[in-house]
Amino acid sequence: MKGDKLKDLTVTLTILIMIAIMIFSAPQILRIFLQTDYPLEVVVSGSMIPTLQVGDLVIVKGGFSGEEINVGRIGGDIIIFPRPGNPSELIAHRAIEKHRGSNGFYFRTKGDNNPMPDGWLIFEDEIVGKVIGRIPLLGYLFMFLQTPSGLAIAVAVLLLLMLSDLIGFSE
C-alpha cells in the first residue's frame, strides 16, 4: 500500500514538474515563434473598447516592417508600442495613419474608445508587434499570478495536489 502511494506521488510529482517546465519555457518558445519579446500582453485600460476589453490577453506577433502594417480607423492593425516618455509601459492602439519619412515609416495611433488620435507619431522600429488574437478575460489570471498572494495561492494549490495522496484526500 505504501509502495503504491509512493508510486502515485512520484507520478504526480513528475507530471507537475513537466507542467512547470512547459509553463516556464512557454514564454521563450512564444518569443521565438512570434518574433517579439512581448508575445502575450494584458489589456489594462479601456482605450480600445469595444475591440479589446480590460482583462483580455492579447497575442502579439512581431517581425513586421512598416510596409506590412495596415492603417485605418476601421480595420487598421492594432500595434503594440512603448508609451512615449515611459518605455516600460506598452500600449495597444490602432494604426490610423502611415507616413513615410527619410528613415522609414511613422504611424499615428488612436485608441478605438478615445475621441482623438494620440499626440505622438510612432516610428516603425518602436513597434513591438501587431495584435493577432485575443483571449477574453484570461489576462485577469495573468495579473493575479503576478501578485504575491496570487503566486502563493498557485504554489499552495500545486503543493496540495502533490501531497493529496499522502494526506488522504484521494480516499
SEMARLUM-435386 format. One record per residue (C-alpha): residue number from 1; residue in three letters; x, y, z. Coordinates in nm, 2 decimals. Layout:
<pts>
{n:NUM, res:ALA, xx:X, yy:Y, zz:Z}
...
</pts>
This chain:
<pts>
{n:1, res:MET, xx:0.00, yy:0.00, zz:0.00}
{n:2, res:LYS, xx:0.28, yy:0.25, zz:0.09}
{n:3, res:GLY, xx:0.46, yy:0.15, zz:-0.23}
{n:4, res:ASP, xx:0.15, yy:0.23, zz:-0.43}
{n:5, res:LYS, xx:0.12, yy:0.57, zz:-0.26}
{n:6, res:LEU, xx:0.49, yy:0.65, zz:-0.32}
{n:7, res:LYS, xx:0.45, yy:0.54, zz:-0.69}
{n:8, res:ASP, xx:0.14, yy:0.76, zz:-0.73}
{n:9, res:LEU, xx:0.32, yy:1.05, zz:-0.56}
{n:10, res:THR, xx:0.62, yy:1.01, zz:-0.79}
{n:11, res:VAL, xx:0.39, yy:1.00, zz:-1.10}
{n:12, res:THR, xx:0.20, yy:1.31, zz:-0.98}
{n:13, res:LEU, xx:0.53, yy:1.49, zz:-0.90}
{n:14, res:THR, xx:0.67, yy:1.40, zz:-1.24}
{n:15, res:ILE, xx:0.36, yy:1.53, zz:-1.42}
{n:16, res:LEU, xx:0.36, yy:1.86, zz:-1.22}
{n:17, res:ILE, xx:0.73, yy:1.91, zz:-1.29}
{n:18, res:MET, xx:0.67, yy:1.86, zz:-1.66}
{n:19, res:ILE, xx:0.38, yy:2.10, zz:-1.65}
{n:20, res:ALA, xx:0.60, yy:2.36, zz:-1.47}
{n:21, res:ILE, xx:0.88, yy:2.32, zz:-1.73}
{n:22, res:MET, xx:0.62, yy:2.37, zz:-2.01}
{n:23, res:ILE, xx:0.48, yy:2.68, zz:-1.83}
{n:24, res:PHE, xx:0.82, yy:2.83, zz:-1.77}
{n:25, res:SER, xx:0.95, yy:2.75, zz:-2.12}
{n:26, res:ALA, xx:0.63, yy:2.86, zz:-2.30}
{n:27, res:PRO, xx:0.73, yy:3.23, zz:-2.29}
{n:28, res:GLN, xx:1.06, yy:3.16, zz:-2.45}
{n:29, res:ILE, xx:0.90, yy:2.94, zz:-2.72}
{n:30, res:LEU, xx:0.64, yy:3.21, zz:-2.79}
{n:31, res:ARG, xx:0.91, yy:3.48, zz:-2.81}
{n:32, res:ILE, xx:1.09, yy:3.28, zz:-3.08}
{n:33, res:PHE, xx:0.77, yy:3.17, zz:-3.27}
{n:34, res:LEU, xx:0.60, yy:3.51, zz:-3.26}
{n:35, res:GLN, xx:0.93, yy:3.71, zz:-3.31}
{n:36, res:THR, xx:0.87, yy:3.95, zz:-3.02}
{n:37, res:ASP, xx:0.99, yy:3.99, zz:-2.66}
{n:38, res:TYR, xx:0.63, yy:4.05, zz:-2.57}
{n:39, res:PRO, xx:0.42, yy:3.77, zz:-2.72}
{n:40, res:LEU, xx:0.14, yy:3.79, zz:-2.46}
{n:41, res:GLU, xx:0.01, yy:4.12, zz:-2.31}
{n:42, res:VAL, xx:-0.28, yy:4.20, zz:-2.08}
{n:43, res:VAL, xx:-0.52, yy:4.48, zz:-2.17}
{n:44, res:VAL, xx:-0.52, yy:4.71, zz:-1.87}
{n:45, res:SER, xx:-0.72, yy:5.01, zz:-1.99}
{n:46, res:GLY, xx:-1.05, yy:5.07, zz:-2.17}
{n:47, res:SER, xx:-0.89, yy:5.28, zz:-2.46}
{n:48, res:MET, xx:-0.96, yy:5.00, zz:-2.71}
{n:49, res:ILE, xx:-1.32, yy:4.91, zz:-2.61}
{n:50, res:PRO, xx:-1.52, yy:4.76, zz:-2.79}
{n:51, res:THR, xx:-1.24, yy:4.58, zz:-2.98}
{n:52, res:LEU, xx:-1.03, yy:4.49, zz:-2.67}
{n:53, res:GLN, xx:-1.17, yy:4.47, zz:-2.32}
{n:54, res:VAL, xx:-0.99, yy:4.52, zz:-1.99}
{n:55, res:GLY, xx:-0.86, yy:4.18, zz:-1.88}
{n:56, res:ASP, xx:-0.82, yy:4.04, zz:-2.23}
{n:57, res:LEU, xx:-0.50, yy:3.86, zz:-2.30}
{n:58, res:VAL, xx:-0.37, yy:3.96, zz:-2.65}
{n:59, res:ILE, xx:-0.14, yy:3.76, zz:-2.87}
{n:60, res:VAL, xx:0.13, yy:3.97, zz:-3.03}
{n:61, res:LYS, xx:0.33, yy:3.89, zz:-3.34}
{n:62, res:GLY, xx:0.65, yy:4.09, zz:-3.43}
{n:63, res:GLY, xx:0.88, yy:4.09, zz:-3.72}
{n:64, res:PHE, xx:0.67, yy:4.33, zz:-3.94}
{n:65, res:SER, xx:0.81, yy:4.61, zz:-4.15}
{n:66, res:GLY, xx:0.63, yy:4.94, zz:-4.16}
{n:67, res:GLU, xx:0.52, yy:4.85, zz:-4.51}
{n:68, res:GLU, xx:0.33, yy:4.55, zz:-4.38}
{n:69, res:ILE, xx:0.12, yy:4.74, zz:-4.12}
{n:70, res:ASN, xx:-0.23, yy:4.83, zz:-4.24}
{n:71, res:VAL, xx:-0.38, yy:5.16, zz:-4.13}
{n:72, res:GLY, xx:-0.73, yy:5.29, zz:-4.10}
{n:73, res:ARG, xx:-0.98, yy:5.40, zz:-3.83}
{n:74, res:ILE, xx:-1.17, yy:5.08, zz:-3.91}
{n:75, res:GLY, xx:-0.96, yy:4.77, zz:-4.00}
{n:76, res:GLY, xx:-0.62, yy:4.92, zz:-3.93}
{n:77, res:ASP, xx:-0.38, yy:4.69, zz:-3.74}
{n:78, res:ILE, xx:-0.37, yy:4.72, zz:-3.36}
{n:79, res:ILE, xx:0.00, yy:4.77, zz:-3.28}
{n:80, res:ILE, xx:0.19, yy:4.74, zz:-2.95}
{n:81, res:PHE, xx:0.45, yy:5.00, zz:-2.87}
{n:82, res:PRO, xx:0.61, yy:5.16, zz:-2.57}
{n:83, res:ARG, xx:0.44, yy:5.47, zz:-2.44}
{n:84, res:PRO, xx:0.65, yy:5.78, zz:-2.54}
{n:85, res:GLY, xx:0.81, yy:5.91, zz:-2.23}
{n:86, res:ASN, xx:0.75, yy:5.58, zz:-2.04}
{n:87, res:PRO, xx:0.91, yy:5.30, zz:-2.23}
{n:88, res:SER, xx:0.83, yy:5.04, zz:-1.96}
{n:89, res:GLU, xx:0.46, yy:5.08, zz:-2.03}
{n:90, res:LEU, xx:0.32, yy:4.92, zz:-2.35}
{n:91, res:ILE, xx:0.02, yy:5.05, zz:-2.54}
{n:92, res:ALA, xx:-0.21, yy:4.87, zz:-2.78}
{n:93, res:HIS, xx:-0.37, yy:5.12, zz:-3.02}
{n:94, res:ARG, xx:-0.49, yy:5.11, zz:-3.38}
{n:95, res:ALA, xx:-0.26, yy:5.24, zz:-3.65}
{n:96, res:ILE, xx:-0.48, yy:5.50, zz:-3.83}
{n:97, res:GLU, xx:-0.22, yy:5.68, zz:-4.05}
{n:98, res:LYS, xx:0.11, yy:5.59, zz:-4.21}
{n:99, res:HIS, xx:0.37, yy:5.85, zz:-4.31}
{n:100, res:ARG, xx:0.70, yy:5.77, zz:-4.50}
{n:101, res:GLY, xx:1.00, yy:5.95, zz:-4.36}
{n:102, res:SER, xx:1.36, yy:5.95, zz:-4.48}
{n:103, res:ASN, xx:1.44, yy:5.67, zz:-4.23}
{n:104, res:GLY, xx:1.12, yy:5.46, zz:-4.27}
{n:105, res:PHE, xx:0.75, yy:5.48, zz:-4.17}
{n:106, res:TYR, xx:0.59, yy:5.67, zz:-3.89}
{n:107, res:PHE, xx:0.24, yy:5.59, zz:-3.76}
{n:108, res:ARG, xx:-0.04, yy:5.79, zz:-3.60}
{n:109, res:THR, xx:-0.23, yy:5.58, zz:-3.35}
{n:110, res:LYS, xx:-0.56, yy:5.60, zz:-3.17}
{n:111, res:GLY, xx:-0.75, yy:5.40, zz:-2.91}
{n:112, res:ASP, xx:-1.09, yy:5.29, zz:-3.06}
{n:113, res:ASN, xx:-1.26, yy:5.43, zz:-2.74}
{n:114, res:ASN, xx:-1.06, yy:5.76, zz:-2.74}
{n:115, res:PRO, xx:-1.22, yy:6.07, zz:-2.90}
{n:116, res:MET, xx:-0.89, yy:6.20, zz:-3.05}
{n:117, res:PRO, xx:-0.58, yy:6.04, zz:-3.21}
{n:118, res:ASP, xx:-0.27, yy:6.01, zz:-2.99}
{n:119, res:GLY, xx:-0.05, yy:6.31, zz:-2.97}
{n:120, res:TRP, xx:0.26, yy:6.13, zz:-3.10}
{n:121, res:LEU, xx:0.40, yy:5.95, zz:-3.40}
{n:122, res:ILE, xx:0.54, yy:5.60, zz:-3.36}
{n:123, res:PHE, xx:0.85, yy:5.51, zz:-3.57}
{n:124, res:GLU, xx:0.83, yy:5.16, zz:-3.72}
{n:125, res:ASP, xx:1.13, yy:5.05, zz:-3.52}
{n:126, res:GLU, xx:0.95, yy:5.12, zz:-3.19}
{n:127, res:ILE, xx:0.67, yy:4.88, zz:-3.27}
{n:128, res:VAL, xx:0.68, yy:4.56, zz:-3.06}
{n:129, res:GLY, xx:0.43, yy:4.38, zz:-3.28}
{n:130, res:LYS, xx:0.07, yy:4.36, zz:-3.41}
{n:131, res:VAL, xx:-0.22, yy:4.21, zz:-3.21}
{n:132, res:ILE, xx:-0.31, yy:3.88, zz:-3.39}
{n:133, res:GLY, xx:-0.56, yy:3.74, zz:-3.14}
{n:134, res:ARG, xx:-0.72, yy:3.78, zz:-2.81}
{n:135, res:ILE, xx:-0.84, yy:3.56, zz:-2.53}
{n:136, res:PRO, xx:-1.12, yy:3.73, zz:-2.33}
{n:137, res:LEU, xx:-1.07, yy:3.76, zz:-1.95}
{n:138, res:LEU, xx:-0.76, yy:3.54, zz:-1.93}
{n:139, res:GLY, xx:-0.55, yy:3.84, zz:-1.86}
{n:140, res:TYR, xx:-0.70, yy:3.87, zz:-1.52}
{n:141, res:LEU, xx:-0.55, yy:3.53, zz:-1.43}
{n:142, res:PHE, xx:-0.21, yy:3.65, zz:-1.55}
{n:143, res:MET, xx:-0.24, yy:3.97, zz:-1.35}
{n:144, res:PHE, xx:-0.34, yy:3.77, zz:-1.04}
{n:145, res:LEU, xx:-0.05, yy:3.53, zz:-1.07}
{n:146, res:GLN, xx:0.19, yy:3.83, zz:-1.08}
{n:147, res:THR, xx:0.08, yy:3.94, zz:-0.73}
{n:148, res:PRO, xx:0.25, yy:3.79, zz:-0.42}
{n:149, res:SER, xx:-0.09, yy:3.65, zz:-0.30}
{n:150, res:GLY, xx:-0.17, yy:3.50, zz:-0.64}
{n:151, res:LEU, xx:0.16, yy:3.33, zz:-0.67}
{n:152, res:ALA, xx:0.13, yy:3.20, zz:-0.31}
{n:153, res:ILE, xx:-0.22, yy:3.06, zz:-0.39}
{n:154, res:ALA, xx:-0.09, yy:2.89, zz:-0.71}
{n:155, res:VAL, xx:0.20, yy:2.73, zz:-0.53}
{n:156, res:ALA, xx:-0.03, yy:2.62, zz:-0.24}
{n:157, res:VAL, xx:-0.27, yy:2.45, zz:-0.49}
{n:158, res:LEU, xx:0.02, yy:2.28, zz:-0.66}
{n:159, res:LEU, xx:0.16, yy:2.15, zz:-0.33}
{n:160, res:LEU, xx:-0.19, yy:2.04, zz:-0.22}
{n:161, res:LEU, xx:-0.22, yy:1.84, zz:-0.54}
{n:162, res:MET, xx:0.12, yy:1.69, zz:-0.49}
{n:163, res:LEU, xx:0.06, yy:1.59, zz:-0.13}
{n:164, res:SER, xx:-0.31, yy:1.49, zz:-0.16}
{n:165, res:ASP, xx:-0.22, yy:1.12, zz:-0.17}
{n:166, res:LEU, xx:-0.01, yy:1.14, zz:0.14}
{n:167, res:ILE, xx:-0.27, yy:1.33, zz:0.35}
{n:168, res:GLY, xx:-0.56, yy:1.11, zz:0.24}
{n:169, res:PHE, xx:-0.77, yy:1.34, zz:0.02}
{n:170, res:SER, xx:-0.78, yy:1.08, zz:-0.26}
{n:171, res:GLU, xx:-0.95, yy:0.80, zz:-0.05}
</pts>
